């Protein structure tokens, strides 16, 4: 009588039938970058690259969640949305500064007239 071959579990799992741990890092990092990008939009326009990075990392985390390798789909969606908002706000503020920044006469606003 022969022994059956060892069972290694489902694909992607560790040998012995232990399922693989969820890969939630990208969704979490994307959410953090997305949230931070909104206030950074006002600080030297840092919100634009941080928001874009947050949206990209969150998109990758969302892809992992959709394939079942991650369990934090809502965090990835939050990062994607807030990253896009931070990038759009930063771009809007940059356009506003270019269009109206040079035409403002700051002497009109001074209180020492």
Backbone bond lengths (Angstrom), bond angles and torsions (degrees), N, CA, C in turn:
res aa  C-N    CA-C-N  psi(-1)  N-CA   C-N-CA  omega(-1)  CA-C   N-CA-C  phi
1 X - - - 1.426 - - 1.527 108.52 -
2 X 1.340 115.84 134.01 1.466 120.18 -178.70 1.520 109.61 -99.90
3 X 1.311 114.91 153.60 1.463 119.83 179.43 1.532 109.00 -87.71
4 X 1.318 117.06 146.04 1.459 119.12 179.53 1.525 110.67 -71.76
5 X 1.316 117.07 155.62 1.475 118.96 178.50 1.525 109.97 -66.72
6 X 1.318 116.99 154.60 1.471 119.51 -178.61 1.523 110.60 -67.08
7 X 1.338 115.21 148.29 1.458 121.61 178.46 1.521 108.60 -94.79
8 X 1.303 116.10 125.51 1.464 120.62 -177.59 1.523 112.89 -105.39
9 X 1.278 119.23 8.24 1.458 121.65 176.44 1.510 112.23 83.44
10 X 1.318 115.99 -172.41 1.462 120.17 -178.74 1.521 111.11 -70.95
11 X 1.315 117.12 159.73 1.471 119.26 178.02 1.518 110.55 -57.96
12 X 1.306 117.02 138.63 1.457 122.49 -179.09 1.519 113.02 90.68
13 X 1.297 117.82 -11.05 1.458 121.05 179.53 1.508 111.16 -88.75
14 X 1.298 115.16 171.60 1.451 120.07 177.66 1.529 109.08 -86.16
15 X 1.317 117.98 157.30 1.460 119.55 178.09 1.526 111.08 -58.15
16 X 1.299 115.59 142.80 1.457 120.74 179.86 1.520 112.24 99.79
17 X 1.328 117.57 3.76 1.445 120.73 176.53 1.510 115.07 86.06
18 X 1.320 118.32 6.96 1.457 120.95 178.71 1.530 107.87 -79.48
19 X 1.333 118.62 125.07 1.460 119.11 -179.43 1.526 111.73 -69.72
20 X 1.316 115.12 153.73 1.466 119.96 179.49 1.522 109.92 -70.03
21 X 1.312 115.95 146.64 1.461 120.92 177.65 1.529 109.08 -70.20
22 X 1.323 117.89 146.14 1.471 119.40 179.34 1.524 111.41 -65.81
23 X 1.317 115.56 145.09 1.463 122.17 -178.75 1.525 108.78 -98.42
24 X 1.325 116.83 78.05 1.458 122.79 -173.20 1.521 114.28 -92.78
25 X 1.308 118.49 1.96 1.462 120.82 -172.66 1.521 112.01 -65.00
26 X 1.323 118.49 -44.25 1.458 120.13 -176.05 1.525 111.88 -64.90
27 X 1.312 117.60 -40.86 1.458 119.57 178.43 1.522 111.98 -63.85
28 X 1.321 116.63 -40.84 1.468 121.01 179.85 1.521 111.43 -67.61
29 X 1.330 117.40 -47.03 1.466 120.82 179.94 1.524 110.25 -64.24
30 X 1.325 116.76 -39.67 1.461 119.88 178.06 1.512 112.15 -63.35
31 X 1.337 117.05 -39.57 1.455 120.33 178.48 1.531 110.43 -65.42
32 X 1.318 117.53 -42.62 1.464 121.19 179.53 1.527 110.30 -63.21
33 X 1.330 117.34 -46.17 1.463 120.23 179.11 1.522 111.39 -63.69
34 X 1.323 116.46 -39.72 1.456 119.85 179.28 1.506 112.77 -63.79
35 X 1.319 117.09 -44.26 1.464 120.79 179.93 1.521 110.63 -66.44
36 X 1.313 117.20 -41.10 1.468 121.06 -178.67 1.528 111.27 -69.76
37 X 1.324 117.67 -26.45 1.467 120.02 -176.78 1.522 112.91 -67.62
38 X 1.325 118.17 -26.04 1.468 119.54 -176.92 1.531 111.64 -67.71
39 X 1.334 120.61 -52.42 1.466 117.40 176.65 1.523 113.38 -70.72
40 X 1.332 117.83 -25.26 1.462 119.82 179.28 1.525 112.60 -73.00
41 X 1.323 117.69 -12.02 1.461 120.24 177.99 1.523 110.75 -62.51
42 X 1.306 116.96 -27.12 1.470 121.19 -179.97 1.524 112.50 -88.16
43 X 1.289 118.50 -10.13 1.467 122.60 -175.46 1.522 110.12 -105.46
44 X 1.319 115.97 90.96 1.454 121.51 176.64 1.533 112.23 56.11
45 X 1.317 116.08 28.68 1.464 122.76 175.77 1.522 112.97 60.44
46 X 1.313 117.57 28.49 1.466 121.15 177.29 1.528 111.69 -70.44
47 X 1.310 117.31 -16.71 1.460 120.40 -179.48 1.512 112.91 -66.60
48 X 1.324 117.51 -25.40 1.468 119.60 -178.41 1.528 110.93 -66.59
49 X 1.336 120.10 -58.34 1.475 117.79 -179.46 1.527 113.21 -68.01
50 X 1.336 117.00 -34.34 1.465 119.37 179.77 1.528 109.76 -68.81
51 X 1.332 117.33 -39.26 1.451 120.92 178.04 1.520 112.23 -65.90
52 X 1.329 116.30 -41.65 1.467 119.80 177.77 1.521 110.26 -64.33
53 X 1.325 116.93 -43.87 1.468 120.18 178.18 1.521 111.08 -62.49
54 X 1.331 116.92 -42.22 1.458 120.85 178.48 1.515 112.24 -62.58
55 X 1.332 116.51 -40.93 1.464 120.08 179.22 1.530 111.19 -66.55
56 X 1.328 117.13 -40.64 1.470 120.11 -179.50 1.522 111.06 -67.66
57 X 1.318 116.90 -47.16 1.466 120.54 -179.51 1.529 110.13 -64.11
58 X 1.324 116.45 -38.94 1.467 119.89 178.34 1.516 111.24 -66.67
59 X 1.326 117.35 -37.73 1.468 120.19 177.17 1.524 110.50 -62.14
60 X 1.323 116.27 -42.34 1.469 119.31 178.28 1.532 110.77 -65.23
61 X 1.333 116.61 -39.11 1.457 120.36 176.13 1.515 112.09 -65.76
62 X 1.326 116.74 -35.29 1.462 121.16 177.35 1.524 110.86 -66.71
63 X 1.320 116.77 -37.03 1.460 119.98 176.67 1.531 110.84 -64.06
64 X 1.319 116.65 -39.88 1.460 119.92 176.56 1.525 111.23 -64.78
65 X 1.332 116.82 -39.34 1.457 120.29 179.43 1.523 110.99 -67.53
66 X 1.320 116.88 -37.15 1.465 119.92 179.52 1.520 112.62 -69.68
67 X 1.324 117.95 -27.36 1.466 120.51 177.93 1.524 112.32 -89.44
68 X 1.336 117.01 -4.16 1.454 120.37 177.17 1.509 115.17 91.90
69 X 1.332 118.20 4.71 1.461 120.18 179.47 1.515 112.84 -85.88
70 X 1.354 117.51 -11.74 1.463 122.47 178.00 1.520 108.56 -132.67
71 X 1.328 115.51 158.21 1.461 119.97 -177.34 1.520 112.77 -117.48
72 X 1.330 117.75 12.41 1.465 120.22 -175.38 1.528 111.37 -117.80
73 X 1.315 115.90 57.40 1.460 120.92 -179.18 1.528 110.94 -61.36
74 X 1.317 118.15 -39.49 1.465 120.63 -177.89 1.527 111.85 -67.53
75 X 1.310 117.85 -35.96 1.467 119.93 176.17 1.522 110.43 -66.00
76 X 1.322 116.99 -41.05 1.461 120.07 179.01 1.530 110.71 -65.18
77 X 1.330 117.29 -39.63 1.467 120.40 178.10 1.530 110.31 -65.60
78 X 1.321 117.40 -41.45 1.468 120.94 178.44 1.525 110.45 -62.33
79 X 1.312 117.37 -41.35 1.466 120.57 178.03 1.508 112.24 -66.00
80 X 1.328 116.95 -39.04 1.462 120.92 179.03 1.531 110.31 -64.42
81 X 1.323 116.43 -44.51 1.466 120.60 -178.56 1.525 111.13 -68.75
82 X 1.334 117.54 -48.83 1.464 119.39 -177.95 1.525 111.99 -69.58
83 X 1.330 117.49 -32.84 1.466 119.82 175.55 1.514 111.69 -64.52
84 X 1.337 116.89 -41.85 1.462 120.49 177.23 1.526 110.74 -65.28
85 X 1.333 117.12 -41.28 1.467 120.41 178.52 1.526 110.36 -63.09
86 X 1.332 117.40 -44.90 1.462 120.61 179.32 1.518 112.36 -61.63
87 X 1.331 117.32 -40.92 1.467 120.43 179.27 1.526 110.84 -67.81
88 X 1.334 117.27 -41.91 1.467 120.67 -179.57 1.525 110.82 -66.84
89 X 1.331 117.42 -42.07 1.467 120.29 177.93 1.528 110.05 -63.67
90 X 1.323 117.40 -42.05 1.462 120.48 178.53 1.515 112.51 -63.32
91 X 1.328 116.65 -41.67 1.468 120.33 178.27 1.528 109.93 -67.29
92 X 1.333 116.54 -40.43 1.460 119.58 177.38 1.517 112.28 -61.53
93 X 1.322 116.91 -43.52 1.470 120.41 178.21 1.526 111.39 -66.48
94 X 1.322 117.65 -35.05 1.459 121.17 177.52 1.529 110.45 -65.99
95 X 1.334 116.65 -44.20 1.465 120.20 177.75 1.526 110.08 -63.59
96 X 1.337 116.70 -43.17 1.461 120.18 179.17 1.531 110.77 -60.64
97 X 1.319 116.87 -41.67 1.464 120.34 -179.47 1.522 111.58 -66.65
98 X 1.330 116.73 -36.49 1.466 119.55 179.29 1.527 110.27 -70.56
99 X 1.326 117.37 -43.80 1.463 120.75 -175.75 1.520 111.89 -74.03
100 X 1.330 117.20 -48.64 1.456 120.62 -173.29 1.519 114.21 -103.41
101 X 1.297 118.25 -11.22 1.458 120.53 -175.49 1.504 113.71 -65.66
102 X 1.324 118.19 -38.78 1.455 120.16 -177.50 1.521 112.43 -85.39
103 X 1.338 118.27 -15.28 1.460 119.96 -176.98 1.522 113.12 -95.43
104 X 1.322 118.58 -1.82 1.458 121.34 -179.96 1.517 108.93 -84.38
105 X 1.312 115.47 127.74 1.452 120.87 176.04 1.526 107.40 -92.53
106 X 1.322 116.81 100.12 1.461 121.35 -173.93 1.524 112.13 -68.61
107 X 1.326 118.06 -17.02 1.455 119.99 177.79 1.524 111.71 -68.16
108 X 1.339 116.64 -24.32 1.458 119.80 176.18 1.511 112.30 -67.28
109 X 1.305 117.16 -24.77 1.474 122.16 -176.48 1.530 113.10 -94.21
110 X 1.311 117.05 -7.25 1.458 118.03 -177.54 1.523 109.89 -76.05
111 X 1.298 115.97 145.71 1.464 121.35 -176.95 1.524 111.72 -93.46
112 X 1.318 117.70 4.27 1.476 120.53 -177.16 1.509 110.76 -104.40
113 X 1.313 119.24 35.33 1.475 121.59 179.64 1.465 110.49 -68.43
